[in-house]
Structures are given as C-alpha cells and as structure tokens.
Amino acid sequence: MALTQDEFGNLLPDSATSEWFINLNDNSIGLVGYTVFGHVIGSGMNVVDAIAALPRSPLFFSPFQAPTLNGAYIYTSRVCVNNDADAACPQTEDMAPNGDGNGDGIPDRDQANVTTIQTVSGGGTSTISAAPGMTINNFRTVNLGSTRFNNGMFTWKLSGIMGTAGVVVTLYDGAATRPDSYYAYGPTPNNPTPHWYDFTFDGETGAEISGDKIILHFVDGKRGDDDLVANNSIAHTGAQAVLATFTSTSTQDQPQSGGCSITTESSQALQSGDWILVALFLTMLALVRRRARGDRDRNAISD
C-alpha cells in the first residue's frame, strides 16, 4: 500500500496517495500471480485506512509483523505510487536501462504512453511505447494454458483517440535471441474463438521485427484488437518467437516450424523414443532367430 511510515516504522493513516497493492503471498519481486492492485477512488481511502488500522501479528520465522483479518495475514509490500496513469510501479520502470526503456530521453515513470515491466525470467525488462496522448494500462506477462514461449507472453490495453488510420505500439522485448516471428492470441474477424495466430504485418495490421524492437500496427476493432470493436481502446495479447527449419531424411523434405522460442516436444526426445522401439524390435528378432536356430539343431540331432 502506498502508506508512509514514521521514524518507528508505523504506518501513517491518511498518508496513501492514488495507488496501492497488496501481496497475498511472498511475491514482492515479480509482482505477479498473487498480487492485487487497486486504485483509491471516492471513499476508498476509508478502506485503506481500515487495512492500516488492523491488528498485527508476528510472521512465522520473521522479525516482522503483518496486519491480520479473521486470522489470515494481509501481506503488504513496497510503496508503489504511480504518477503517470499507466498502472506500473515507478520502481519497476526504473529498472530499464537509465530508467528509459524506449530511449526517448524521458524517464518511463513519467510517461503514460511508455511502460516497463520485468521479463518473465525476472532478469531483464520489457518496454512498450505508443504515441503521446495514448495511455498504456495493465502491461504484464501472462500464462495461457499449456502454451509456453521462452521469452514470455505479454498483454496490455491501449486507450486514446485512435480514429481509423491506425496506431503503432513499439515493443522492446529485451530478448537476447532476436525473434523472427510474432504471434497474437485472441479472437479474429473470421474466428471469434480465442486462438493463437500469426500476426505478421499485412499492410494494415501486424508485427514488423526491426533490430531490438517489434513494431506492432493496430487498427481499432480489427485484427489484433481482442475486443474487435472500434471504441478508442485496443486490448492485445501476444508473444515473439523464433521459428527454425528442420530437414528430414525422407525423399519428400518438408520444412517444419520448431521450438527455439516456442516450447514444444523436442525432436531429440522423439529420436530417443524411436531408438527404444528399434532396440525392442532387434531384441525380439534376436530371440526369434535364436529359437529357430535351436529348433534346427534339435532336428539335425534327431536325424
């Protein structure tokens, strides 16, 4: 919660500003999974004060205390006071190189149209930026079922006056291995069921990969906008990937997309399984031949 403390470490009521969050688990580094974000609006300050006024109990194996409610701990974490309306903690945005992930000379913490988060590995940062006047909200990494991308999946929402000409969002993904493809997840005009699809730039919408960044083209309500409605808001989920081409030994070689960035069952594992089957076949063949040889020897002796 964005509550300040006195010199003795006591939380001061009525000291919260515009944003706070509560960790429901010991997860203050990544701010994912069990972290609940909230904005103080209207009489919401009363709720924050109520939490601050809760009795505290010692944490197990820790010198610290935490507020408790109905016997359950309420874990509070570092102060996160957001000043630029993009719902990202300034402390996280400061982790970008020089605090400026898109290199425009302005700290990301001061721009609603630029947001930086930690990468899925926690060892780096990813930044997205849009034109001034746009606001980026809820930029974060996500997990979608069994699909895995080595560099993670991102989701965010962009709002502002967009018109029909389209908008551009630039993703500085921070990946050491540069991608050659980009996939989006969600409904499309020809398939309302959310699914993964190639989001290559088609002249109107899609992704262009250029150096250390991915340039994403959107038109409000069209492909890439998850709500498919022209409403001055674009919601998007996507991931960058590296596709590899493997050559088979058959007479009809066909390229296959593989798992450099998209986690799939490895070809090496399949080869190991094939060798197990071959070994079993050879063992059975040896037993059959040995039995046949024994039968011939017995027949020769009887003759």
C-alpha positions in Angstrom: 0.0 0.0 0.0 1.2 3.5 -0.6 1.3 4.4 3.0 4.2 6.2 4.5 5.8 5.3 7.8 7.0 7.3 10.8 10.5 7.0 12.2 9.5 3.9 14.1 8.1 2.1 11.1 4.5 2.6 11.9 2.1 3.1 9.0 0.5 6.5 9.0 -3.3 6.7 8.3 -4.4 9.1 5.6 -0.9 9.0 4.0 -1.8 6.9 0.9 -1.9 8.6 -2.5 -3.5 7.3 -5.6 -2.5 3.7 -5.9 -1.6 0.7 -3.8 -1.3 -3.0 -4.0 -1.5 -6.0 -1.6 0.6 -9.2 -2.0 -1.4 -12.2 -1.0 1.8 -14.2 -1.0 5.6 -13.6 -0.6 5.9 -12.3 -4.1 7.1 -8.7 -3.9 9.8 -9.1 -6.6 7.8 -10.1 -9.7 4.5 -8.6 -8.7 2.7 -11.4 -10.5 0.5 -14.3 -9.5 -0.9 -13.3 -6.2 -0.6 -9.5 -6.3 -3.8 -7.5 -6.1 -3.6 -3.9 -7.5 -6.1 -1.2 -6.6 -6.8 2.5 -7.1 -8.1 4.7 -4.3 -11.3 6.4 -5.6 -14.1 8.3 -3.8 -14.4 6.9 -0.3 -11.9 4.2 -1.0 -9.4 5.9 1.3 -11.5 4.6 4.2 -10.8 1.0 3.1 -7.0 1.7 3.0 -7.2 3.3 6.4 -9.1 0.3 7.7 -6.4 -2.1 6.5 -3.8 0.1 8.1 -5.7 0.0 11.4 -5.9 -3.8 11.5 -4.1 -5.5 14.4 -0.8 -7.0 13.6 0.7 -10.4 14.4 4.3 -11.7 14.1 5.1 -13.5 10.9 6.4 -17.0 11.3 10.2 -17.2 11.3 10.4 -13.5 10.7 11.1 -10.4 12.9 8.3 -8.5 11.0 4.6 -8.2 11.6 1.7 -8.1 9.2 -1.9 -7.0 9.5 -4.4 -9.8 10.2 -8.1 -10.1 9.4 -10.1 -13.1 10.6 -6.9 -15.0 11.4 -5.4 -14.5 8.0 -2.4 -12.4 7.2 -2.6 -9.5 4.8 0.8 -9.1 3.3 1.8 -5.6 2.3 4.7 -4.8 0.1 6.8 -1.9 -1.1 5.3 1.5 -1.8 4.0 1.8 -5.3 2.8 5.3 -6.0 2.0 5.7 -9.7 2.2 9.3 -11.1 1.7 8.7 -14.9 -1.6 6.8 -15.1 -0.1 3.6 -16.7 -0.6 1.5 -13.6 3.1 0.5 -13.5 5.2 0.8 -10.4 7.9 3.6 -10.9 10.4 1.3 -9.1 9.9 -1.3 -11.8 10.1 1.2 -14.6 13.4 2.5 -13.2 14.9 -1.0 -13.8 15.0 -0.2 -17.6 18.4 1.0 -18.8 18.7 4.5 -17.4 15.0 4.2 -16.5 14.3 4.9 -20.2 13.3 1.7 -21.9 12.4 3.3 -25.3 15.4 5.6 -25.3 13.4 8.9 -25.8 15.3 10.7 -23.1 12.3 10.9 -20.7 12.0 8.5 -17.7 9.4 5.8 -18.3 8.0 6.5 -14.8 6.8 9.9 -16.1 5.0 8.8 -19.3 1.6 7.3 -19.5 2.4 6.2 -23.1 5.5 4.2 -22.1 5.5 1.3 -19.7 8.3 -1.0 -18.5 7.9 -4.3 -16.7 10.2 -7.2 -15.7 10.7 -10.0 -18.2 9.3 -13.5 -17.5 12.7 -14.6 -16.3 13.0 -11.7 -13.9 16.5 -10.9 -15.2 15.6 -8.0 -17.5 12.9 -5.6 -18.6 10.5 -5.2 -21.5 9.1 -1.8 -22.6 6.2 -0.8 -24.8 5.6 2.7 -26.1 2.9 4.4 -28.0 2.4 7.9 -29.4 2.0 10.8 -26.9 -1.6 11.2 -25.9 -2.1 7.4 -25.6 -2.3 5.6 -22.3 -1.0 2.1 -21.8 -2.6 0.1 -19.0 -2.0 -3.3 -17.3 1.1 -4.2 -19.3 2.1 -7.6 -17.9 3.3 -11.1 -18.6 0.7 -13.9 -18.7 0.4 -17.7 -18.9 -2.2 -19.2 -21.3 -2.8 -22.9 -20.7 0.0 -25.3 -21.8 1.4 -23.0 -24.4 4.9 -21.7 -23.5 7.1 -19.1 -25.1 10.7 -18.9 -23.8 10.5 -15.1 -23.6 7.0 -15.0 -22.2 3.6 -13.7 -23.4 2.6 -10.1 -23.0 -0.8 -8.5 -22.6 -1.8 -4.8 -22.4 -4.5 -2.3 -23.1 -4.1 0.9 -25.1 -6.6 3.8 -24.9 -6.9 7.2 -26.5 -8.3 8.9 -29.6 -7.4 6.5 -32.4 -9.6 7.2 -35.4 -9.4 4.9 -38.4 -5.8 5.5 -39.5 -4.4 3.0 -37.1 -1.9 3.3 -34.2 1.6 1.9 -33.6 2.9 0.3 -30.5 6.6 -0.5 -30.2 7.7 -3.4 -28.1 11.3 -3.5 -26.7 11.1 -7.1 -25.6 14.6 -7.4 -24.1 15.1 -10.9 -25.6 18.8 -11.9 -26.1 17.9 -14.1 -29.0 16.1 -11.9 -31.5 12.8 -13.2 -32.8 11.8 -13.7 -36.4 8.1 -14.1 -35.8 5.3 -12.7 -33.7 2.0 -14.4 -32.7 -1.1 -12.9 -31.2 -3.8 -14.6 -29.1 -7.5 -13.7 -29.2 -10.5 -13.7 -31.5 -10.2 -12.5 -35.1 -12.8 -11.2 -37.5 -13.1 -14.7 -39.1 -12.8 -16.7 -35.9 -14.5 -15.5 -32.7 -12.9 -18.2 -30.5 -9.6 -17.0 -28.9 -6.7 -18.7 -30.6 -3.0 -18.2 -31.5 -2.4 -16.8 -35.0 0.5 -15.4 -37.0 0.4 -11.6 -36.6 2.8 -10.8 -39.4 2.2 -7.3 -40.8 -0.2 -7.5 -43.8 0.0 -3.8 -44.8 -2.7 -2.8 -42.3 -2.2 -4.7 -39.0 0.5 -6.9 -37.7 4.1 -7.0 -36.4 7.4 -5.9 -38.0 10.6 -7.0 -36.4 13.4 -4.5 -36.6 16.6 -4.8 -34.6 16.0 -4.7 -30.9 12.3 -3.9 -31.2 9.0 -5.1 -32.6 6.7 -2.6 -34.3 3.1 -3.5 -33.9 0.4 -2.0 -36.1 -3.2 -1.8 -35.0 -6.5 -0.5 -36.3 -9.2 -0.1 -33.6 -11.6 -3.0 -33.8 -9.6 -5.1 -36.4 -7.2 -8.0 -36.3 -5.0 -7.8 -33.2 -7.6 -5.9 -31.1 -9.1 -8.5 -28.8 -12.5 -6.8 -28.4 -12.9 -6.4 -32.2 -14.8 -3.2 -31.5 -13.9 0.3 -32.6 -14.1 2.0 -29.2 -10.9 4.0 -28.9 -9.4 1.1 -27.0 -7.1 -1.8 -28.1 -6.6 -4.9 -26.0 -3.9 -7.2 -27.1 -2.1 -10.4 -26.1 0.9 -11.7 -28.0 4.4 -13.2 -27.9 7.5 -13.1 -30.1 9.1 -16.3 -31.3 11.9 -17.9 -33.3 11.0 -20.4 -35.9 13.5 -23.0 -37.1 13.5 -25.1 -40.2 14.4 -28.8 -39.9 15.3 -31.0 -42.9 14.1 -34.6 -42.8 15.8 -37.6 -44.4 12.8 -38.7 -46.4 12.5 -38.2 -50.1 9.9 -35.5 -49.6 11.6 -33.0 -47.4 9.2 -30.5 -45.8 10.1 -27.5 -43.5 8.7 -27.6 -40.0 8.4 -24.8 -37.5 10.1 -25.7 -34.3 10.8 -24.8 -30.7 13.5 -22.3 -30.3 11.3 -19.9 -28.6 8.0 -21.8 -28.6 8.3 -24.7 -26.2 7.4 -27.9 -28.0 8.3 -31.6 -27.5 11.9 -31.7 -28.7 12.9 -33.7 -31.7 15.8 -35.2 -29.6 13.2 -36.7 -27.2 11.3 -38.2 -30.2 14.6 -39.7 -31.5 15.3 -41.3 -28.1 11.8 -42.8 -28.2 12.4 -44.2 -31.7 15.7 -45.8 -30.6 13.8 -47.6 -27.7 11.4 -49.0 -30.2 14.2 -50.1 -32.5 16.1 -51.7 -29.6 13.0 -53.7 -28.6 12.4 -54.8 -32.2 16.0 -56.0 -32.5 15.8 -57.9 -29.2 12.7 -59.7 -30.3 14.2 -60.5 -33.6 17.3 -62.0 -31.9 15.1 -64.2 -29.7 13.2 -65.5 -32.7 16.3 -66.3 -34.6 17.9 -68.0 -31.6 14.7 -70.1 -31.2 14.7 -71.0 -34.8 18.4 -72.0 -34.7 17.7 -74.2 -31.6 14.9 -75.9 -33.5 17.2 -76.6 -36.4 19.9 -78.0 -34.2 17.5 -80.4 -32.4 16.1 -81.6 -35.8 19.7 -82.2 -37.0 20.4 -84.3 -33.9 17.3 -86.4 -34.2 18.1 -87.1 -37.9 
